[in-house]
């Protein structure tokens, strides 16, 4: 579902099912912007960052000693 772009219908369903907290003000539903953002972030989680393996870092090519001088 990470490629799905939420539509107004998705938001209406989320409100109706209670997944998105709202306040009813007469005939208007008020949605807190922070709650809307949290809801949308749950629909589209951040992509996982691949971790390099120990063999692919090339650490065996690096020198273990180094000199740092500050003038």
MOPAC internal coordinates of N, CA, C and O (Angstrom, degrees):
PM7 1SCF
backbone

  N    0.0000 0     0.00 0     0.00 0    0    0    0
  C    1.4428 1     0.00 0     0.00 0    1    0    0
  C    1.5171 1   110.83 1     0.00 0    2    1    0
  O    1.2310 1   119.75 1  -178.82 1    3    2    1
  N    1.3343 1   118.07 1     1.18 1    3    2    1
  C    1.4566 1   120.54 1  -177.94 1    5    3    2
  C    1.5240 1   112.14 1   -69.47 1    6    5    3
  O    1.2310 1   119.44 1   159.02 1    7    6    5
  N    1.3473 1   118.67 1   -20.98 1    7    6    5
  C    1.4521 1   121.18 1   178.53 1    9    7    6
  C    1.5212 1   111.99 1   -90.13 1   10    9    7
  O    1.2310 1   119.94 1   176.48 1   11   10    9
  N    1.3240 1   117.71 1    -3.52 1   11   10    9
  C    1.4569 1   122.64 1  -177.76 1   13   11   10
  C    1.5232 1   109.99 1   -81.50 1   14   13   11
  O    1.2310 1   120.37 1   -53.30 1   15   14   13
  N    1.3164 1   116.90 1   126.70 1   15   14   13
  C    1.4632 1   121.98 1   175.48 1   17   15   14
  C    1.5232 1   107.23 1   -92.32 1   18   17   15
  O    1.2310 1   120.10 1   -59.94 1   19   18   17
  N    1.3466 1   117.42 1   120.06 1   19   18   17
  C    1.4638 1   119.80 1  -177.65 1   21   19   18
  C    1.5345 1   111.32 1   -61.91 1   22   21   19
  O    1.2310 1   121.61 1   -40.45 1   23   22   21
  N    1.3090 1   114.52 1   139.55 1   23   22   21
  C    1.4659 1   120.98 1   178.90 1   25   23   22
  C    1.5258 1   108.92 1  -107.93 1   26   25   23
  O    1.2310 1   121.09 1    -5.95 1   27   26   25
  N    1.3074 1   115.52 1   174.05 1   27   26   25
  C    1.4565 1   120.69 1   176.10 1   29   27   26
  C    1.5239 1   109.88 1   -61.61 1   30   29   27
  O    1.2310 1   120.46 1   144.12 1   31   30   29
  N    1.3083 1   116.72 1   -35.88 1   31   30   29
  C    1.4661 1   120.61 1   177.19 1   33   31   30
  C    1.5234 1   111.34 1   -62.51 1   34   33   31
  O    1.2310 1   120.11 1   140.36 1   35   34   33
  N    1.3346 1   117.40 1   -39.64 1   35   34   33
  C    1.4597 1   120.93 1   177.09 1   37   35   34
  C    1.5265 1   110.88 1   -61.71 1   38   37   35
  O    1.2310 1   120.51 1   137.97 1   39   38   37
  N    1.3255 1   116.63 1   -42.03 1   39   38   37
  C    1.4598 1   120.65 1   179.49 1   41   39   38
  C    1.5219 1   110.93 1   -66.64 1   42   41   39
  O    1.2310 1   120.28 1   139.08 1   43   42   41
  N    1.3344 1   117.07 1   -40.92 1   43   42   41
  C    1.4703 1   120.96 1   178.19 1   45   43   42
  C    1.5294 1   110.54 1   -62.57 1   46   45   43
  O    1.2310 1   120.14 1   138.59 1   47   46   45
  N    1.3149 1   117.34 1   -41.41 1   47   46   45
  C    1.4672 1   121.20 1   177.99 1   49   47   46
  C    1.5266 1   110.45 1   -65.21 1   50   49   47
  O    1.2310 1   120.24 1   139.61 1   51   50   49
  N    1.3260 1   117.14 1   -40.39 1   51   50   49
  C    1.4650 1   121.07 1   179.43 1   53   51   50
  C    1.5261 1   110.64 1   -63.56 1   54   53   51
  O    1.2310 1   120.47 1   140.99 1   55   54   53
  N    1.3229 1   116.71 1   -39.01 1   55   54   53
  C    1.4643 1   120.63 1   177.36 1   57   55   54
  C    1.5253 1   109.62 1   -67.06 1   58   57   55
  O    1.2310 1   120.30 1   133.54 1   59   58   57
  N    1.3213 1   117.04 1   -46.46 1   59   58   57
  C    1.4687 1   121.50 1  -177.74 1   61   59   58
  C    1.5261 1   111.69 1   -63.95 1   62   61   59
  O    1.2310 1   120.15 1   144.53 1   63   62   61
  N    1.3430 1   117.32 1   -35.47 1   63   62   61
  C    1.4633 1   121.40 1  -178.58 1   65   63   62
  C    1.5230 1   112.61 1   -86.61 1   66   65   63
  O    1.2310 1   120.07 1   175.82 1   67   66   65
  N    1.3346 1   117.48 1    -4.18 1   67   66   65
  C    1.4570 1   121.12 1   178.32 1   69   67   66
  C    1.5121 1   114.78 1    82.54 1   70   69   67
  O    1.2310 1   119.93 1  -166.65 1   71   70   69
  N    1.3293 1   117.73 1    13.35 1   71   70   69
  C    1.4688 1   120.67 1   178.49 1   73   71   70
  C    1.5212 1   112.13 1   -80.24 1   74   73   71
  O    1.2310 1   120.29 1   162.63 1   75   74   73
  N    1.3110 1   117.05 1   -17.37 1   75   74   73
  C    1.4631 1   122.82 1  -178.93 1   77   75   74
  C    1.5260 1   107.78 1  -126.11 1   78   77   75
  O    1.2310 1   120.17 1   -68.46 1   79   78   77
  N    1.3451 1   117.28 1   111.54 1   79   78   77
  C    1.4647 1   119.66 1  -177.61 1   81   79   78
  C    1.5270 1   111.43 1   -65.10 1   82   81   79
  O    1.2310 1   120.83 1   -43.67 1   83   82   81
  N    1.3192 1   116.03 1   136.33 1   83   82   81
  C    1.4601 1   122.30 1   179.86 1   85   83   82
  C    1.5198 1   110.14 1  -139.25 1   86   85   83
  O    1.2310 1   121.55 1   -13.12 1   87   86   85
  N    1.3340 1   114.64 1   166.88 1   87   86   85
  C    1.4510 1   122.14 1   173.77 1   89   87   86
  C    1.5123 1   106.47 1  -122.28 1   90   89   87
  O    1.2310 1   120.48 1   -50.82 1   91   90   89
  N    1.3148 1   116.68 1   129.18 1   91   90   89
  C    1.4567 1   121.31 1   179.69 1   93   91   90
  C    1.5246 1   108.52 1   -88.89 1   94   93   91
  O    1.2310 1   120.60 1   -60.91 1   95   94   93
  N    1.3353 1   116.47 1   119.09 1   95   94   93
  C    1.4594 1   123.03 1  -179.95 1   97   95   94
  C    1.5267 1   107.25 1  -119.39 1   98   97   95
  O    1.2310 1   120.66 1   -91.17 1   99   98   97
  N    1.3128 1   116.35 1    88.83 1   99   98   97
  C    1.4609 1   119.90 1  -175.57 1  101   99   98
  C    1.5120 1   109.57 1    72.01 1  102  101   99
  O    1.2310 1   120.82 1    62.85 1  103  102  101
  N    1.3304 1   116.04 1  -117.15 1  103  102  101
  C    1.4637 1   121.72 1   177.97 1  105  103  102
  C    1.5265 1   112.73 1   -99.48 1  106  105  103
  O    1.2310 1   120.46 1  -172.82 1  107  106  105
  N    1.3291 1   116.73 1     7.18 1  107  106  105
  C    1.4656 1   121.30 1  -173.11 1  109  107  106
  C    1.5278 1   110.14 1  -115.88 1  110  109  107
  O    1.2310 1   121.02 1   -46.63 1  111  110  109
  N    1.3082 1   115.65 1   133.37 1  111  110  109
  C    1.4565 1   120.98 1   172.63 1  113  111  110
  C    1.5217 1   108.23 1   -90.17 1  114  113  111
  O    1.2310 1   120.46 1   -51.23 1  115  114  113
  N    1.3218 1   116.72 1   128.77 1  115  114  113
  C    1.4645 1   121.22 1   176.17 1  117  115  114
  C    1.5206 1   107.95 1  -104.62 1  118  117  115
  O    1.2310 1   121.45 1   -50.49 1  119  118  117
  N    1.3284 1   114.83 1   129.51 1  119  118  117
  C    1.4637 1   121.71 1  -178.93 1  121  119  118
  C    1.5170 1   108.01 1  -115.79 1  122  121  119
  O    1.2310 1   120.68 1   -51.16 1  123  122  121
  N    1.3073 1   116.30 1   128.84 1  123  122  121
  C    1.4527 1   121.80 1   176.30 1  125  123  122
  C    1.5288 1   108.06 1   -69.04 1  126  125  123
  O    1.2310 1   120.31 1   -47.09 1  127  126  125
  N    1.3317 1   117.02 1   132.91 1  127  126  125
  C    1.4640 1   120.83 1  -177.30 1  129  127  126
  C    1.5256 1   112.18 1   -60.90 1  130  129  127
  O    1.2310 1   120.26 1   142.56 1  131  130  129
  N    1.3251 1   117.11 1   -37.44 1  131  130  129
  C    1.4682 1   120.38 1   179.58 1  133  131  130
  C    1.5260 1   110.42 1   -66.37 1  134  133  131
  O    1.2310 1   120.32 1   138.58 1  135  134  133
  N    1.3341 1   117.00 1   -41.42 1  135  134  133
  C    1.4640 1   119.87 1   177.88 1  137  135  134
  C    1.5265 1   111.38 1   -65.74 1  138  137  135
  O    1.2310 1   120.64 1   142.46 1  139  138  137
  N    1.3321 1   116.39 1   -37.54 1  139  138  137
  C    1.4675 1   120.17 1   177.37 1  141  139  138
  C    1.5244 1   110.05 1   -63.87 1  142  141  139
  O    1.2310 1   120.40 1   138.19 1  143  142  141
  N    1.3124 1   116.85 1   -41.81 1  143  142  141
  C    1.4627 1   120.75 1   179.01 1  145  143  142
  C    1.5267 1   111.01 1   -64.10 1  146  145  143
  O    1.2310 1   120.60 1   137.71 1  147  146  145
  N    1.3320 1   116.45 1   -42.29 1  147  146  145
  C    1.4706 1   119.86 1   178.26 1  149  147  146
  C    1.5268 1   110.66 1   -61.91 1  150  149  147
  O    1.2310 1   120.94 1   137.91 1  151  150  149
  N    1.3244 1   115.81 1   -42.09 1  151  150  149
  C    1.4637 1   120.02 1   179.49 1  153  151  150
  C    1.5315 1   110.60 1   -62.59 1  154  153  151
  O    1.2310 1   120.59 1   133.93 1  155  154  153
  N    1.3214 1   116.48 1   -46.07 1  155  154  153
  C    1.4662 1   119.96 1  -179.03 1  157  155  154
  C    1.5245 1   111.61 1   -66.76 1  158  157  155
  O    1.2310 1   120.03 1   145.40 1  159  158  157
  N    1.3150 1   117.55 1   -34.60 1  159  158  157
  C    1.4738 1   120.65 1   177.67 1  161  159  158
  C    1.5212 1   111.45 1   -67.78 1  162  161  159
  O    1.2310 1   120.21 1   149.19 1  163  162  161
  N    1.3338 1   117.20 1   -30.81 1  163  162  161
  C    1.4718 1   119.53 1   176.52 1  165  163  162
  C    1.5255 1   110.18 1   -68.68 1  166  165  163
  O    1.2310 1   120.44 1   147.33 1  167  166  165
  N    1.3347 1   116.76 1   -32.67 1  167  166  165
  C    1.4627 1   119.72 1   179.36 1  169  167  166
  C    1.5187 1   111.87 1   -72.74 1  170  169  167
  O    1.2310 1   120.30 1   145.92 1  171  170  169
  N    1.3125 1   117.04 1   -34.08 1  171  170  169
  C    1.4627 1   121.90 1  -176.43 1  173  171  170
  C    1.5177 1   109.70 1  -126.50 1  174  173  171
  O    1.2310 1   119.93 1  -100.58 1  175  174  173
  N    1.3219 1   117.74 1    79.42 1  175  174  173
  C    1.4578 1   119.68 1  -179.69 1  177  175  174
  C    1.5198 1   111.10 1   -64.83 1  178  177  175
  O    1.2310 1   121.15 1   -23.50 1  179  178  177
  N    1.3169 1   115.40 1   156.50 1  179  178  177
  C    1.4572 1   120.35 1   178.01 1  181  179  178
  C    1.5213 1   109.83 1   -64.47 1  182  181  179
  O    1.2310 1   120.21 1   -36.50 1  183  182  181
  N    1.3266 1   117.20 1   143.50 1  183  182  181
  C    1.4635 1   119.14 1   179.65 1  185  183  182
  C    1.5279 1   110.68 1   -67.09 1  186  185  183
  O    1.2310 1   121.28 1   -31.51 1  187  186  185
  N    1.3055 1   115.16 1   148.49 1  187  186  185
  C    1.4560 1   120.66 1   178.49 1  189  187  186
  C    1.5197 1   109.54 1   -73.87 1  190  189  187
  O    1.2310 1   121.07 1   -41.79 1  191  190  189
  N    1.3103 1   115.56 1   138.21 1  191  190  189
  C    1.4602 1   121.28 1   178.25 1  193  191  190
  C    1.5187 1   107.50 1   -92.92 1  194  193  191
  O    1.2310 1   120.27 1   -58.50 1  195  194  193
  N    1.3369 1   117.09 1   121.50 1  195  194  193
  C    1.4690 1   118.76 1  -179.69 1  197  195  194
  C    1.5251 1   110.97 1   -67.02 1  198  197  195
  O    1.2310 1   120.96 1   -43.25 1  199  198  197
  N    1.3126 1   115.77 1   136.75 1  199  198  197
  C    1.4572 1   121.39 1   179.07 1  201  199  198
  C    1.5213 1   108.96 1   -93.62 1  202  201  199
  O    1.2310 1   119.99 1   -48.66 1  203  202  201
  N    1.3332 1   117.62 1   131.34 1  203  202  201
  C    1.4703 1   119.32 1   179.25 1  205  203  202
  C    1.5254 1   110.38 1   -68.77 1  206  205  203
  O    1.2310 1   121.30 1   -35.79 1  207  206  205
  N    1.3080 1   115.12 1   144.21 1  207  206  205
  C    1.4568 1   119.12 1   177.36 1  209  207  206
  C    1.5235 1   109.17 1   -79.40 1  210  209  207
  O    1.2310 1   120.56 1   -18.00 1  211  210  209
  N    1.3168 1   116.54 1   162.00 1  211  210  209
  C    1.4643 1   120.96 1  -177.69 1  213  211  210
  C    1.5225 1   111.42 1   -63.27 1  214  213  211
  O    1.2310 1   119.98 1   149.12 1  215  214  213
  N    1.3284 1   117.64 1   -30.88 1  215  214  213
  C    1.4607 1   119.89 1  -177.70 1  217  215  214
  C    1.5252 1   112.01 1   -78.74 1  218  217  215
  O    1.2310 1   119.78 1   158.25 1  219  218  217
  N    1.3302 1   118.03 1   -21.75 1  219  218  217
  C    1.4579 1   119.88 1  -176.74 1  221  219  218
  C    1.5184 1   113.01 1   -92.73 1  222  221  219
  O    1.2310 1   119.41 1   176.51 1  223  222  221
  N    1.3345 1   118.73 1    -3.49 1  223  222  221
  C    1.4607 1   120.36 1  -178.35 1  225  223  222
  C    1.5199 1   112.05 1   -78.44 1  226  225  223
  O    1.2310 1   120.02 1   159.04 1  227  226  225
  N    1.3059 1   117.56 1   -20.96 1  227  226  225
  C    1.4592 1   120.21 1   179.83 1  229  227  226
  C    1.5131 1   112.16 1    74.17 1  230  229  227
  O    1.2310 1   120.00 1  -156.73 1  231  230  229
  N    1.3200 1   117.60 1    23.27 1  231  230  229
  C    1.4594 1   120.72 1  -176.77 1  233  231  230
  C    1.5269 1   111.90 1   -66.34 1  234  233  231
  O    1.2310 1   119.99 1   159.43 1  235  234  233
  N    1.3365 1   117.63 1   -20.57 1  235  234  233
  C    1.4517 1   119.34 1   179.00 1  237  235  234
  C    1.5258 1   111.72 1   -72.15 1  238  237  235
  O    1.2310 1   119.76 1   163.71 1  239  238  237
  N    1.3229 1   118.07 1   -16.29 1  239  238  237
  C    1.4616 1   122.45 1   179.82 1  241  239  238
  C    1.5297 1   111.43 1   -88.27 1  242  241  239
  O    1.2310 1   119.62 1   166.18 1  243  242  241
  N    1.3078 1   118.33 1   -13.82 1  243  242  241
  C    1.4557 1   121.40 1  -176.90 1  245  243  242
  C    1.5216 1   110.39 1   -86.49 1  246  245  243
  O    1.2310 1   121.44 1   -34.16 1  247  246  245
  N    1.3023 1   114.85 1   145.84 1  247  246  245
  C    1.4460 1   120.09 1   176.67 1  249  247  246
  C    1.5273 1   108.95 1   -77.92 1  250  249  247
  O    1.2310 1   120.88 1   -40.10 1  251  250  249
  N    1.3142 1   115.92 1   139.90 1  251  250  249
  C    1.4596 1   119.06 1  -179.92 1  253  251  250
  C    1.5142 1   111.86 1   -82.13 1  254  253  251
  O    1.2310 1   119.84 1   164.19 1  255  254  253
  N    1.3294 1   117.91 1   -15.81 1  255  254  253
  C    1.4549 1   120.10 1   178.51 1  257  255  254
  C    1.5245 1   109.51 1  -108.81 1  258  257  255
  O    1.2310 1   121.02 1   -35.20 1  259  258  257
  N    1.3037 1   115.66 1   144.80 1  259  258  257
  C    1.4549 1   120.64 1   177.76 1  261  259  258
  C    1.5090 1   108.78 1  -148.36 1  262  261  259
  O    1.2310 1   121.04 1   -26.12 1  263  262  261
  N    1.3310 1   115.61 1   153.88 1  263  262  261
  C    1.4639 1   120.95 1   178.56 1  265  263  262
  C    1.5193 1   107.74 1  -118.92 1  266  265  263
  O    1.2310 1   121.11 1   -46.97 1  267  266  265
  N    1.3232 1   115.47 1   133.03 1  267  266  265
  C    1.4474 1   121.06 1   177.44 1  269  267  266
  C    1.5212 1   106.74 1  -122.69 1  270  269  267
  O    1.2310 1   121.35 1   -52.53 1  271  270  269
  N    1.3114 1   115.02 1   127.47 1  271  270  269
  C    1.4796 1   118.02 1   177.77 1  273  271  270
  C    1.5179 1   108.40 1  -126.09 1  274  273  271
  O    1.2310 1   121.35 1   -39.80 1  275  274  273
  N    1.2995 1   115.03 1   140.20 1  275  274  273
  C    1.4665 1   121.46 1   177.91 1  277  275  274
  C    1.5127 1   107.18 1  -119.80 1  278  277  275
  O    1.2310 1   120.40 1   -57.38 1  279  278  277
  N    1.3048 1   116.85 1   122.62 1  279  278  277
  C    1.4738 1   119.84 1  -177.99 1  281  279  278
  C    1.5079 1   111.23 1   -91.17 1  282  281  279
  O    1.2310 1   120.10 1   180.00 1  283  282  281

